[in-house]
Amino acid sequence: MNAPGGTTGTDAWDRSFLLWDTYFALIWLATLVFVLGTDQPGWPVRVVAAGLLVPLVPLYVWFGRPILRGDPPDERRAVGYLVAEMALFLPSAVLVGETRLMGFALVPPCFMVLRLRWALIAVTVINVAPVIGWALLWRPGAQDVFFNAVFAVVTLVFSVALGSWIIRIIDQSQERAELIAELDASRHEVSRLSSAHGALAERERMAREIHDTLAQGFTSLLMLVQAVEAELDDDPAQARRHLALMDETARQNLAEARALVAGGTPADLADASLPDALRRLAARQDATLEVTGAVRALPAGPEVVALRSCQEALANARKHAGSSVAVSLVLAYADETLTVSVRDDGCGFDPGAVSGGYGLAGLRTRAAEVGGTALVHSAPGDGTTVTVRLPVAPRRSAR
């Protein structure tokens, strides 16, 4: 019976089985010495009894040991092995009473390989049958029969107690093996789900990044292309200004793509502060920017969320409110919060009627990732205001 738990458990079982081999060998050797060394019966009978014990060793090595180590043991082969053992043991035990010592090596395998009912029957035969046969064959005195019967009962009780302990150990080992198997399966399932969740989260992050950078940039390019087409004949100067914005937007998109692939800081923040990045963004979108509070360096997380939120809100304003509406940005620094607001005076909409897409949901998700909030206030005919509040470390007061 192999122990559960993989290689370590198997090695431990192999080591413990070597102890069982040693135990069997010592019991067999002690029994052989006692049989040959006793005074009665005569030496021819003792030699016969000892000769019946000799085949027990190869029988154990060639058949018993592989059966006991089976996982689970082959019960049919185990019954054959135990019958062969008892066929050699019982005649020897009937001839010479000292042979009954060998029962200490024959009883444990009964409980290891047989069902409980059959194991109890086999153990009873091993302990009781030799005494009955010995008494009928040699007709000893009543006192000898009494002492041998008491010894048989004691060894039977001991055998049952030992067998019950063995069965409990086996049952616990099987239960632990099942629990370990379930735990292992659960661990693999958790690992699989964790990997799947990580992949999904990464896909969602990439989708938001692409939507807030590349997709918005391409949308701006398309709007600029449409504006240039309308201005080429009537207003070449304005068309050239829009062409310059197209060039700047395309370069900015290329920089964002490279930053996205490299997994680094957004291009606008790579070499500038957050207010400077928002000023450039506002200039590209014909929007105004107001900065309030004491400007200070902040961790990358809140600054990236603030920048992306402004990009998304500005893109939505130009896409849904039109290019002619006025758009204003407010960046407010406070002791423990950073707030960005994007306001347009367009046609507005009903926020409760909007579903799907990455826009508003992406805003809220980005803010939530750093412990912040994103609120959209709008109504038909009343413009739209997007406000994102992000927690930041308190400003250190100068001493």
N, C-alpha and C positions, 0 to 999 in steps of 0.2 A: 504494500500500500504506500504510494508515494505521497509525501506531505505536500500540502498546497503552498503556494507562495513563490513559484518560480525556482530559479537555480539555487538560491540560498536555502529554501526549504528542502529541496531535494538533497543537497549536500548534508544538511543536518540529519535527515532521515537515514542517509547512507551511513553516517557516522554512528547513529544510534543502532543501526542494524548490525554493525560490527560488534557492538556490546551484546546484542542478542545471540550472535554466533558464538561469542565467548561463553555466554551463559549456558547455551545448549551443550557446548563441548565439555564444560566443567561438570555439569550434571551427569552427562553420559559417562565421563571418566570416573566420577565418584561412584556411580552405580556399579560400574564394572569392577572397581576395586572392592566394594562391599560384597558383591556377589561371589567373587573369587576368594575373598578373605574370610567369609563366615565359616562357622564350624559345621553347620547342618544346612542341608542334607549332605550326602557324600559328594566327593569331588566329581564323579562322572555327571551327576545331575547339575552341579554348579557349572561345569564346563558347557553343558548343553544350554543352560540358561544364559551364560555369557555369550555363547555362539549366536543365540537369537538376538542379542543386543547389538552385535557387530554390524549387521546390515542397516541399522538405523542411521548410521552416519552417512553412507552414500545415498540412502533414500532421502535424507534431509538435504544434502548438497545438491543433488540432481533434480529433485522434484519439489521438496518442501520449501526450500529457500526461494526459488522463482515464483512459486504460488503465493507465498506470504508477501512478496514485494510487488505483486500485481496491483494495479490500480484501475478498477477494483479487483480483488482476487477472484479467480475462476472457481465458483462454488462446486461445480461438478468435479473438477480435477482435485479440489481440496478434499472433498469427501473420499475420493479414491486414495489420496495420500494418507489421510487419517485412518482409513480402514486398514491399509497396509501396515501402518505403524502399530495399530492395536493388534493386528494379527501376529506381529513379532513380540510386542510387549506383554500381552495377556498371558500366553503360555509360559514365558520366562518368569512373570510375576507369580503365577500359580506354583511353579516349581520352587522358586526361591523368593521368600518374602522381601528380602532387601531390594529386589528389582523395583518395588513400588516407589522408590526414590525417583525413578525416571519419570514418574507422573508429573513432577514439577516442571519438566520441560515439554511434556505433551499437552498439558492442560491449556496454557495460554494460546497456542495456535487454534484451538477449538473456538475460542471466542473471537479470534481475529478473522476467521474465514467463514464461520457458520452463522446462520441465524440463531437467535437466542434459544429457541426451543430445542433445536438440534444440538446446540452447544451444551446445554444443560444435560441432555441425554448422554452425550459422549463423555462429559466430565463425570457423570454418575457411574458409567460403565468403567472408566479408568480407575476410579477410586474404590468402588464397591466390589466389582466382579473379581479382582485378584484375591481379595480376602475370602470371598465365598468359595472360590475354586481351591485356594490353598487349604482352607478348613476341611473341605470335602475330600481332598486328595490325601492329606497327611494326618487327619484326625488328631489334632493337638488337644491339649488339655483345655478345660473351660476358661481358666485364667488367661491363657495365651490367646484364645479366641476373643475374649472380652477386650483385652488390651489392643489387639489388632483391629477389632471392630471400632473401638473408640478412636484409634488413630485414623481409620478410614473416614469416620464421620467428621473428625476435625479437619482433615485435609480436604474433604468435600466442601465443608463450609468455607474454608480458606479459598478453595478454588472458585466457588461461586462469588465470593466477595472480590477476589482478584479479577474474575471475569467481568463482573459488573463494572468495576473500575475501568477495565480495558474498553468495554463497550461505550462508557461515558466519554472516554478520551477520543475514541473513534468518532462518535457522534459530534463531539465538539469540534474535532478536526474537520469533519465534513461541513458543519455549519460555518466554520471559519473560512473554509475553502470557497463555499458559496458566497459568503459576504465579501471575501476578497475579490472574487470574480465579478460580483455586482459592483463593487467599488471601482475596480479597474475599468469595467465597462462605463460606469458613470463618469470616471475621470476622462476617459477617451471622448465621451459625448460632450462633456463640458469643454474639453480642449477644442473639439470640432466646432461647437457652437461659438466659443470665444473667437476662434479664427474666422468663422463666418461673420460674426458681429464686427470684428475688426475690419474685415474686408468691406463689409457694408458701410461702416462708418467712414472708412477711407474713401469709398466711392462717393458717399454723400459730401464729404469735405471737398473732394476734387470737383464735384458738380457745382458746389457753391463757388469755389474759387474760379472756375471757368466762367460761370454765369456772371459773377461780379467783376470780372476783369476782361477776359477775351470777348465774351459775348456782348458785353456792354460796349466795348471798344468797336467791335464790328457794327453794332447798331448805330453808334455815333458816326462811323464812316459812311454808312448807307444814308443817313440823314444829311450828312455834309455833301455827299455825291448828288443827292436830289436838289439841295440848295444851289450847288454850283451849276447844275444843268439849267436851273431857272434863272441864274444870274449872268450866265456867259454873255448873252447879247445885250442885256439892259444895264448891268452893273458889274463891269469887269473887275473893278477894284475890290468889291465885296467878294467876288468869286475868287480872286487871288488870296484874299484873307482866309476864306474858307479852305482853299487848297493848302495854305500853310498849316491850318488846323488839322487837315487830313494827314499831312506829313507828320505833324507832331503826334497825332493820335496813333498812327500806324507804328511810329517808333516806340511810343509808350506801350502799345500792345505787344510789340516784339520783346521789349524789356520785361514786361509782365510774364510773357510765355517762358522766357529764360529763367526768371525767378521761380516760376511755378514748377518747372522741371527740376531746378536745383533744390527746391524746398526751402528757399531762403526768404529774406525780408522782401515785401512788395517793393517794386521799383521806385515808387514815389517816396518811400521811407528809407531807401537804401543810403542816401547821403543827405538827408534833410530832416528837420524836425516835423512833428505832426502839423503845426500851423502852416509851415512852408509847403508841405505836401498838399494840404487842403487849399491853400491859395492857388497853387498851380492847377489843381483840379477845378476849382471854381472858375479860373480864367478860361480853361478849355470849354467849360459849359456855359459861359456868359452868365455866371452867378456872382453874388456878392458874399463876402465872408466877414464875420465879426467875431473877434476873439475877446473873451472876458476872463477875468481872474488872473492869478499869477501863473504864467507859463512855466512848466518844469518838465524835465525828462521823466518819462514813465516807462514801466515795463512794456516789452514788445506786444504782449497779448492785447491789452486795452487799446493801444494805438492802432494795431492792425484792424481790430473790430471797428473802431471809430472810422478809419479810412474806408474800409469796405462798406460800412453802412452808408456813408455819404455817397460813395460811388453808386450803390444800388438805388438810393433815394433820388439822386440826380438823374440817373438813367430813366427811372420810372416817371419822373416829372417831365422830362423831355419827350418820352415816348407817349405818355397818356395825356399830359396837359398841353403839349405843343411847344414848339421852339420859341414862340413869341411871348410866353408868360414870364413874369419876373420870379426868379428863384433866389432865395437867400439862405446862407448857412450861418449857424451860430455855434461856436466852439467855446464851451464854458468850463474853466478849471475851478474846482472847489477843493476843500481840504480832503474829502474822502470820496469824491465822485468826479467823473469826467462825463460831460453831457454834450452831445452833438444834436443839433436840430436842423432839419431841412424843410423850408417852407416855400410853397409855390401858391400863386393866386389863380390857379387854373380852375377847371370845371368841377373838380372834386369827384368823389364816388362814395359808395356805401361799403365800408370795410367788411361788414358782415356778409355781403353778397359775393365776396372774392374767395375763391377756393382754387387749390392746385398751384403748380408752378413753384419756382424757387424764391421769388421775390420777397414777399412779406414773411413767409415761413422761414426763409433763409436769414432774414434780419433777426427774427426772434431767436432762432437757433444759435446764431453767432453770439448774440448778447448773452444768452443763457450759458454758453460754454465758459464765459469768464465771470459768471455770477451777476450779470446785468439784466436789464429789461429793455424792450423795444415797444414803443406805443405809436399807433397810427391814428391820428385824428383827422377825419375828413367827412364831408357831406356834399351831396350834389349841389353845385353852384357856390361852394364855400371854400374851395382850395383844399390843400392837403398839407399836413404837418407831420413829419416823422421825427420822433424824439427817442434817442437812445441814451440811457444812463448806465454807466459802468462804474463799478467800485474800484478805487485805486488806493494805494498806500497813503496815509495821512502825510501832509507836508510837514517837514521838520522845521520847527521854529528856530530862528537864529538866536544865539546867546550873546 
